[in-house]
Amino acid sequence: MALGSARSCCPRALWEALRGTTSQPALLRPPSSGSSSAAVAGACGTVVSSRRGFAGLRQKKEAQAEKLAALPEVRHLDAFRTSLAKETFALPDSGAQAPTFHEVGLSNEDVQLALDAGLATFLLHVQSRVANHCGEGFYTIGPCGEELLAGVGLALEPSDAAALHYRHLSTALVRAMRGGKPMEQVLLDRARGFCVSAQDPVGGGHHCLLGGSPSDFLVTSTLASQSPPAVGRAAGLRLAHHLKIERPLLPPNAVSYVSLGDGSVNNAHFLSAVNMAEYMQHRGFQCPVVFGISDNGLCISLRGHEWLNRFVQQRLGMPVFHADGNSLASVYAASRDATRHARRRGGPAAIVFGGLRRRFGHAATDRQDAYLAADEIAAAEAHDALAGECARAVAQGVTSYAKLQERFEELASQVEAAFEAAAEEPKVASREACIRFNSQPLVPKAEVASEVADKVNASTFAGKASSAPQVMRRVMTRALDEQLSARKELVYVGEDVQHGGYYRITDGLHSKHGWRVADFPPDETSLLGVAIGYSQAGLLPIVEIPYAKYLDCGGDMFFEAVIMNWLSAGQRPSGMIIRLQGFDKGVFGGNFHTHNSLHLPPGLDVVAFSNGADYARGLRNAVAQAAAGRVVMLVDSTDLLNRRHLFEKDDAWMTPYPVDPADCMAFDEVRAHGEGDRLLIVSYGNGVPTSLRAQRILQEEHAVSGVVVVDAPYLSDVPGELAELIPRFSAVLFADVCKMGQHPQAGQIVRLQERGLLPAKWRSIAATPTYNPLGSTLTFLNETDIIQGALAVLR
């Protein structure tokens, strides 16, 4: 039964209703405090107070009734309703050739569910444009023309992983309803996304996202960036079960489905993902991923020029299934066959949904008349695949026009009410609420120590004797071995890591731990993307980036890994460790192998240790934090890996292995060298031994005593012990090994100054803001820089 008047969503009747001349649609009840959306909103902290009643959006619609009635989407809603009432939907041209629903195995209930999703998709889109026009909706990328991709949702198992392009709303709706959500709740949650309500159970008011079930994964707005993680989920779900980890997040027979538009096949993310999926198949590794490509012939304003067909023929080495996007039966059959292939063979497949037409432009801001002729725009709007499928359903006896009309009016009333409700709900309104979801909560040191001790003591690593002092790289190798032995969900991936890597950090680990230490092709986009997918499949990845500069090659995947916790309001973290090598001082490779700039986006823990013992202690903490969902980047200074001496031949920079597994180094900890309270030199990584040499020269050649060097490896915030230490000193010198202007200590200085912790005398020095020439250490921070800085700040 309809919730309100049978004509309540007809444009003309709607405006009359808003003027009070017809009955009003019933309104949805607000969610209970126990609902998932309420829980998300509560976790968001401070929000805008919601307005009383639903007068806001309604009043705006009433005030702008004439303009809204002229919107193309609203006009076509009226036309759709009229044709439905008159029973004049036309069968598509392919009606005689297309398979029937029953021929492909669709039941009447399946078809009715898909039609519900298609109708709801159309109605949600119309109301999203109306809400946007009224200033209450903030996401308008349109799914109209692709409503029959609901068939994909019927072909996928509810437990299959899915990451859906933002136009493929109908697929998401089917999955949500097959997962047990009632339509009313599904519509309200979608309206919350469009209106960025803090009660949106998917994004918590941070962004408009498709998803909501445990097997749905979020897609950002960066073209095909959803593709590499989908490959990682496919490979990861099979690997997780092979390793027999305790809590795999996806079943062993699942497939990983990812969808995108035809223009996005040109994007490097997609090319990287396809290459990796086919590479895995070539190597004999299981990777059941399915790429769904919807072809509407337009990439916003760029025409397709039939490139997709040629691309598929020339570039894809996997089976490709083709579907008529205007036929639900065809979409379902191709999706069923593609997923069946991937599930059974454990390899990739692709589906091309052809013949689609994009209706009403890419988004509300799209100026179609700037690149399409008026007759082309009109033809696209008139090409209504949903109406044609309704006609098919009636012709094949699945339903009747009377039932379709009743259901359409019921859905129309529910969608309108959902938007009115969502527009009045609170929104995220404080900076603190945003910051709260930058990353998962820190695991306290005591919990880390207890967990690590239990795992290590129960592993094959337990009982290893202490070692004589060793260079840093050997301690690092042993620390990695310890963690791989203690955690079977831990995997180590990178380039050239099986034979030990460029710096021999992984020496012997592949022979001991097998394919948990694995080489990947030299493509940082797929490497980091697969790591995201591994994490989402229940594994705990350590990703080795061979040189710090190479992180730029996988930059977008790096930032997506970091932002995912915030984007999902803490529900979809991508816990991992990134091992960044080839950093700072060295004569090999020039700028591209001795890069000294770091990215520190919110949500990333960046740590740069100076010695082997602290690295081992810190790795224990880092792995525990990553297991809890945080993204941690460990930065290794090349010059330190084989360093033995601090002064002459003193072996002072070698350290024994910290054998007690409960001996962990938290992010808040620092290590101080020296005594006094006159000058504190703060540094990290290679800057620590450089500062210690400068400390001696200051004492011996400049008679400056009372200098303490503090090793503060955590760079993403001010370590707690550093904040306690600084007020004790008369002067502070920050010695940063990164380039001036890109140096992480700058952020620490701002935070310390805001808290009033810096003394009157402080100074910051950093490496030269340029690029280092091959065969030289000219531009790196050196002892002279530190000495000059110290003397200047003490004047």
N, C-alpha and C positions, 0 to 999 in steps of 0.2 A: 504493500500500500504506500502511496505517496505520503510524505510527511506534511505537505501543505497543499495548496491549490494546485490542480493539475496544470495550470498555466502560470505557476508562480515564477518560472524562470524564462518564460518568453520575454524578449526584450520589452515589447510594448506593455505586456501585462506586469512585468517586473517593475517598470517605472510607475505604473498606476498603483501597484501594491505599495511602493515606497511612499506614495502620496497619501496612502491610507484609504484608497477606494476599493481595494480587494482584500481578501484574506491574506494574512502573513504566513510565510513558511515557518514550520516549527523549528526551534533552535536546539542544537545539540547541548546536552548537559556537559558542564565542565568536567575534566577528568578528576577521578578521586585522588586523594593524596598518596594512595598506594600505587598509583600507576607508574609505569616506567618513565613516561614523559614528565610527570611531576617530580620524580626522583632526579632526573637530569636537571630540571629547572632549579630544584633545591640546591643541587651541588654547584650551580653556577654562581651562587652568592648573590650579591646586590643586583637587582634588576629594576627596570622601570615599573612603577606601580601600574597595574592594569586599570583601564577606565571602566566605570560602572556601566553595565548594559552593553548593547551592541549598537549604540547610536552613531559611533564614529564612522565606520565604513558605510552604513546605511545612509546616513545623512550626506556623505560625500557623493554617493551614487545618485541620490535624489537631486543634489545640486548640479550634478554634471550629466543628468539623464540624456539630454539631447546629444552631447558629444559622445557619450558611451554608446548610444544606439547606432552611431555611425562607424564604430570600430568594425573592421572586416570580420573579426571573430564573432562579434555579437550578431552581425547581419547574417552570418552563415549558421549560427545557432538557431535563429528564427527560421531560416530556410529549411534547415534539417528537421525542425519540429513540424513545420508545415507539410513537408514531403512525407514524413512518418505518419502524420494524421491522415493524409490523403492516400497512403499506401502506394506511393509512386516512385519508390527507390528502384533504380534500374540495375539489372544484373550486369556485371562487368563484361567487357568484350570477350574475355577469356572464359566466360561462364560455362560454355559447352565443353571446353577442353580441360578445364581445371579438374583435379580429382575431387570427389565428394568427401565430405567429412568422414563418413563411415568407411570409405575405401582406404583412408590412411590411418584408421583406428581411433578416430575421435568419437567419443560418446556425445550424446545430447548435452549432458551436464558439462563436459569439457567446453563445448562450443558456447554454451550460455555463460560460462565463467569468462571465456575470452571476450565475448561481446560485452559483458559487464565491464571488463577492464578497458576495452576500447572506448565505450561510451564515457566511462569515468575519465579516461585520458583526455578526450575532447573537452569535456566539461571543466575539468581542472585547468586546462590550458586557457579556456575562455575566461574563467574567473581570475586566473593569474594576471591576464592582461587588464581586466577591469580593475583589480586591486592595485596594480601598478599605476594605472592612469589616475587612481584616486590617492596615490601616495602611501598605500598600505601594503603593497606587494613589491618585492625586490629581486625577483628572479623570473625572467620571462622567456628563456630559451624554449622554443615550442616543439612539442612532440607530434603535432598534427600532420597526418600523412603517413605516420608510422605506427598507427594504432594496432595493426594486425601482427606486429611483433609480439603480441601477447602469446602467440603460438610458441615462441621460444620458452616462455615460462611454463607451458604445458609439457614441453619436451624435457626440460631439465628436472632432475630430482630435487626436492626441497633442500637436501643436504649438499648438493653441488655448490661449489664456490662460484659466485657471480659478481662481476664488476661491470656496471652498466653505464654506457654513454648516456648523457643527460637527456637525450631525445627519446630514449627507449623506456619511457615511463610505463607503458602497458606491460612490458615484461616484469617490471618490479611489482606492479599491482597484482598480477597473477601469482607471483611467488609469495607475496604477503598473504593473500587469501588462502593459498594452498598450505601455508604455514599455520593457519588457524585464526588469523585476525579477521574480525567482522568488517564488512565493507565500510560501515560508518566510522570505525576507528582508523581504517586505512586512509580514508578521505581526510579526516581531521588531521592526521599526522602529515599528510602531503601538504595540506593548506598551511600547517605550521612551518613547513620548510619554505614555502613561497613567501610567507610573512615573517620569516626568521624569528619565530617565537622561541623563547627560552625553554618551552616545554616540548619542542621538537625532539622526539626520542632518538633521532639519528645524529643530528649535529648540535643539539643543545643551543640553537640560536647563533651558531658561528658561521654557518653557510647552508645553502640549500643543497641537499644531498639525497641521492637514491640509496635505499638500503633499509636496514632495520632488523633483519634476521641474523642469527649467528653465522650464517654462511654467506652473507652479503658483505661486500668490501667496497670501500668508498672510492669515488672517482673525483678528482679535482678538475679544474677548468683548463688544464694545460694539455690540450689536444689528446695525444695517444699515450699519455704517461701512465695510464692504467695497465698498459700491455706488459712491460717487463715484470712487475710484481705478479701478474697472473701466471706467467711462465714459472716464476718461483714457487707459487702456491701449488701448481701442478706437479712440479718435481719434488717439492717439499712434502706434500701429503703422502707420496709413495715412499720417500726416504724416511719420513717419520715412522711409518709402520714397519719398514725394513729394520730400523734401529730399535723397534719395540719400546719407544718412549712411553712414559706412563700416561700422559694426557694429550694425545694428538687432537688437534682442533678440527680436523676434517676426517671423514671415514676413508678407508683405504681404496674403495671403489669409486670415489668421487671424481668428477672432472672439474676443471677450472675453466669457466666461461668468461670471456671478456668481449665487450662490444665497442664499436667505434664507427664513425662516419667514413664515407669514401674518401674525403679529402685527407683524413688523418693517416691513410696508408703511406703518404709521402713523408710523414713525420719520422724523425730519427728514432723516437721511442719505439714506434711500431716496427721499423726495420730492424732495430736491435733485438726486439723480442722475438720476431719471426726467425731471425738468424739463430738466436740461442735455442729456440724450441727445435728447429731442424738440426742444429748441431748436436743437441742431446739425443735426438732420435738416431742420428748417424753414429753416435758413440755407443748406442745401445742402452741409454739411460731412460727410465720411465718419465714421460712428461705429457700427461693427458690434458692438453689445453685446447680449447676451441675458440677461434677468433670469429666473431660475428660482425660482418661489415654491411652496413646499410647504405645503399647507393641511391641517393636522390638527385644526383647529377649536379649538385652545387656544394661548394665549400664556402659558405657565406655568399660572397659575390663571385668567386672563381668558378667558372663552369668546369664540368668534369671532362669534357672533350673525349669521352670514351676511353680515358686513360686507365680506369680501373680494370677494365677487361684485359687490356694489354698487360698491365702490371701483374694481374693474377696469372696470366699465361706465362709470362717471362720470369717472374720472381719467386713464385711460391712453389716449393718442392714438396708440399704436403697435399693430401687429398682436399679438393675444394668442392663443396656442395652448393648448388644453386637453387634459389627459391624465388618465386614470384611474390614480391612483397605486398601485392594486392589480393592474395589468396591465403586465408588462414590455414587451409589444408596444406598448401605448398610450403608455407613457413614452418608449420609443425613437422611435416615429413622430412624436410631437409635438416632441421634442427635435431630431430630424433636420430636420423642416420649419422649425422656428424658426431653427436655426443656418444652414440653407440660405438662408433669407430674408435674414438679417443679412449673410451672406457675399456674396451676389449683389447685394443692394441697397445695402449699406454703411450700413444704418440699424438702429435698435433694434427689438427684439422681446421678448415676454415669454411665459413658459410658466407655467400654473397646474397643479400636480399635485394633483388633488382626491381626495376619498374616503379620505384617510389617517387612521389612528388612531395616537395616541401610546401606546405600550406602556411600562409600568413607570415612568411619571413622567418629569419633565424631567431630574432628576438625583437622586443618592442622598439629597440633603438635602430633596427635594421631599415635602411632606406632602399627598399627594393626598386623603387622607380629610378634610382640612379644607375642601375645596371641591368634591369629587366624591362622589356616593353610592356605596355599596359595589357596587351592581349596575353602575354606570357603569365603575368601575375593572375589575371582572371582565369586562365586555363588551369593553373596550379590550384587555385582556390576551389574551382569546380570539380577537380579530380578527387572525389571523396571515396576512398577505399573502404571506410567504415560503413558508409551507406550501402555500397555494393555488397559487402559481406552480410549486412542485415538482410538484403534481398535474397542472397544465397541461402541463408538460414531459414527464411520463410519458404523458399522454393523447395528445400530439402526436408521440410516438415519438422525442423528442430523447434521452431517457435512460430508465433503469429505476429502480425503487425499490432494487434491489440495488446498482446503481452509486451512487445517491445516498447510500445508507447507508454504503457503503465510503468515499466521499469525505467525508462528514460526520465520520466517526470519525477519518479522517486529519487533517482540518482541526482538529477538536477537540483532538487530541493536540498538534498543532503550536502552537495558540494557548495551551494550558496551559503548554507548555514555554517558549514565548516570554515569557510573563509571569514565569515562575520565573527565567528568565535575566535579563530586564530589571530585575527587582527587586533583583538582586544586583550590578548594574553601578554604577559610581561616579556620584555626583551632584555638581553644582556646589556647592562648599562654602566658597569664599573670596570676600570682598568684592572683592579685586583681580581675580578671574576674571570677576566681573560687570562691573566698571568697564571691563575691557579691551575689551568689545564695545559700549560706549556709542556709539562712532562708528568710522568707518574711520580707519586711521593717517594722521597728518598727512604731507602731501607736503613734503619739505625745501625750503627757500627756493631753493637752487641748482637743484633740478629744476624748480621753478615758473618761475624766471627763464629757464631754457633753453627750456622748453616754450613759454612765452608769446612769447618772442622769435622762435622758429621759426614759430609760427602767425601772429603779426602781420606779420612780415616777408614771409610768403608770401601775405598777403591784400591786398585792394584798399585797405586802410587804410594800408599801408606808404608811407613817404615823405612823410607829412603834415608840414608845417612846424610849428615851435614857434609858440606863441601868446603874445600879450601876457597879462599877468595878467587873470584873469576871475573872476567870482563863482562860487561853488561849484556851482550848478546847471548852468552851462554846461560846466564841467569834467566833471561827472558824465555829462552827455549824450554828450560826446565819448568818455568811457571806455566807456560802453555800446555806442556805435557801433563802437569798436575791437574789443570782444569779439564782437559780432555779426558783424563782418566776418571775424574770425579763426576762428570756430567755427560751422560750418553746423548743428551739432546744437543750438546755443543758441537758445532761444525765449523770448520775453518776453510774459507774459500779465498782464492786470489789468483794471481798470474805467476806461474813458475814457482809455486809454493811446494810442490811435491818433492822437488829435489833440494829444497832448502831455501829457495828464494834468493833475491839479489844480495841480501846481507846475511844469509844462512840462519835466519831466525827460526825457520821451521825445519831445520836439519833433523832428519830421522823421524819426524812425526808422521809422515805418510806411511812409512813402513810399519810403524807401530799401530796407528789408528785407522789405516785403510782409507776408504773413500770419504771419511769424515774430514780428511785434509785433502782438498781437491783443487786441481788446476782448472781455471776457466779461460776462455779466449780473451785476448786483450781488448776488452770493451767495458769501460767502467760503468756505462749506463746499464748494461745487462747485469753486470756483477752486483751493483748496488740494488737494482730492481729485483733480482732474484733473492737477494738477502732480505728485502722487505717481505717477499712472498714466503720465504723460509720461516721468518718470524711469525707470520700470520698462519702458518701451517703447524705451529707448535715447536719448531726448532729454535735454537739459540745461535745465531750466526756471528762469527768473527770474520770481518771482511778486510783483507789486506789490500791497501792501495799502494802500489810499488813506489811511487814518488808523490810527494805532496802536491806538485803541480798537476798531476793526473786526476786529482779529485775534481778539477774543473771540467774534465771530460764527462763526468757523470753527475754534473752539478744539480740538475733538476731532480734526479732520483735521490740524491743526498738530501736536498731540502724537503722532498716529499716524505722521506723517512722521518725527518725531524718534526714536521708539522702535523703528522697524522694523529698524534695524541690530542693536540689542540683541536684539530678539525673535527674529531669525533667526540669531543667533550670527555676525553679520557676513556672511551670505550674501545678504541682500536689502536692501541700502541704498537709500535714496531721495534720492540726491544732488540738491540744489537750492539756490537762493538765494531767500530771502524778503526783499523790499525793504519795510521798514516806514516809512511816511511819517506825517506829522501827529503828530510826537512833540515833546513839551516846549513850551517857551515860545511864546506867541502870544495874540493877543486875539480871533482869529476862532474861532467855533464852540464856545467854552467847553470843558468837560472832554472832550467827545466828539470834538473835533478837535485838542486840545492835551494829549493823555493823556501822563502821565509815570510809568507803571509798565511794567515789562518782565517777561516770562516767561523763565526761564533753566533749563529742564529739562536733565538730563544728556543729552549727545549733541548739543547745539545749540551752535554757535559764534556768539556775539553780538558785533557790532562796531559802534561808534558813532564815526564820524570827525568831526573838527571843521573840516576844510578840504578844498578841492577836490583839491589835489595828493595828499594822503594817501589820499583816496577813490579816485582813479584807480589809485594804486599798490596800494592794498588790494583793489580790485576784481579786479585781475589775480590776486592770491593767492586771493581768495574763489572765483572761477570755477574755478581749478585744483583747489582743495580739493573743491568741489562735484562736479566731474567725476570725482574719485576716490571719491565716495560720501558726502561729509559734507554736513550741512545747516547752511547759514550764513545768519544773519539780519543784514542791514545796516540799521541804525537811523538815520534822517535827522532831524536837528533842524530844524524848520521855520524857526526864526529865523535859521539860518545860510545858507539856500539862496541868498538874494540879498544877503547882508551884504557890504558893501564896506569898511567902516571899523572899526577897533578903537578909536581915539581921534580925536575930531573927524573931519576929512575927510582921512584919511591913506591910504586905499585899502590898508590893511595886511592886510585879510583876503581879498584877491584873490590868486590864485596862478596861475602859468603851468602849462600842461599838461606833465606829465613824458613827453617824447616817446620816451625810450629804453624799449622794451617789456620789457627785462630788469630795469627798475627796479620792483621789487615790494616791498610792505610785508607782512612776515610777522606773524602774530598776536603774536609775542613782542616786537615792536618798539614803542618809545615815542619821543616827541619832547619834549625838554626846552627850556624857555625861561627864561633867566636864569643867574646865576652865584651861587655860595655854597654853604654847607652847613648853614645855620642851620635853615631850614624848607623842607620839600618839600610843595607842594600838588598832590594827585593828582586829576585830573578827566578828563572825556571829553565829546565832543559840545559842546553849547552851554556847558557848564561851563568849557571852556578859555578862551574870550575873557572870560567873566565873571571867572575867576580871574586873568587877566592884568590886567584893570582893577583888581581888588582888590590885586594885587601893587604896582601903581604907587601906589595910595592908601596902602598900608602904608609904602612908602618915603617918600613926600612928606609925609604928615600924621602918621605915627606913628613915623617914624625907624627903621623895621624894615627892615634890609638883609639880604642873604644869602638871599633868598627865591627859590626856583626853582619854576616851574609845570611839571608833567609831564603831557603829553597821552598817556593810556593807553587807546586805543580798544577794546582787546579786553577783554570783560567776563566771559567764561565761566570764566576762570581768571586766575591772576596772570601777566601777561606776564613773560617771562624777564628782559628789560632792566629792568623795574620792580623785580624782586626784587634785582637787582644794585645798583640805584641807592639804594634805601631805607636800607641800613645806613650810608651816608655822611652822613646828616643827623641833627641833634640832635633834631628834632621832625618829625612828619608830620601833615598835615591831609588827610583824604579829603573831597572836595567832590563829592557825588553829586547829579545833577539829578533823580533819581527820588524818589518819596515815601519818607519815612522808614518803615522797616519793609518796604518793597518795593524797596530799593535794592541793586543788584548788588554794590556795593563792600563790602557787609557780608560776603558770602562770601569776597571777596578778603582782607579783614581777618582772618577766621578762619584762612585758609590761611597767611597771613604770620605770624600769631601762633604757629601750630603749628610753623612752621619756625624760630621764634626770630629773625625778621628785623626786627620792629618795635622802635623805640627806646622808652625809658621814657615819653617824651612823645608821645602820638598822640591824635588826636581824629577823630570822624566827624560830618559834617553832611550834611543832605539836605533835599530840598524838604519843605514842610509836609504832614503826613499827612491831607489832606482833598482836596476837588475844587475845581478852579479855576472861578470865576464868569466868565460871558461878558463880554467887553469889558475884561478886567483881566488883569494878570500878578501878582496879589497873592500867590499861593501858591508861585510858582516860586523856585528858588534864585537869590539875587541877590548883589551885591557886599557888601552889609552883612552878610549871613549869613557870608560867607567871612572878612571882616575880623574880625568878632567871634569866629569860631572860631579864627582864627590868633592873635589876642591871648590868647585863653583857653589855648591849648595852649602858648604861650610863657611863661606866667606862672611 
